[in-house]
């Protein structure tokens, strides 16, 4: 991860249902824990978010070799990540 350490956390075997994720060192006083929601398509999800009038904080970006992500603000004002698996992301 640019600017810091990122450690992947694998709680299940590949291909099995479960919650996986990662840990990174806090990079500033406003850096808070985030949750990510797995989606089939980041692009389609962002279109739905925009259509509702909610805020996209970080547009779709690639994590090379892993997938796509974006950050949105949910209706209650919480920062949420969305993630789409795609090993071909560049």
Helices and strands as residue ranges (DSSP letters): E 6-9, E 21-24, E 35-38, H 42-52, E 55-63, E 67-73, E 79-85
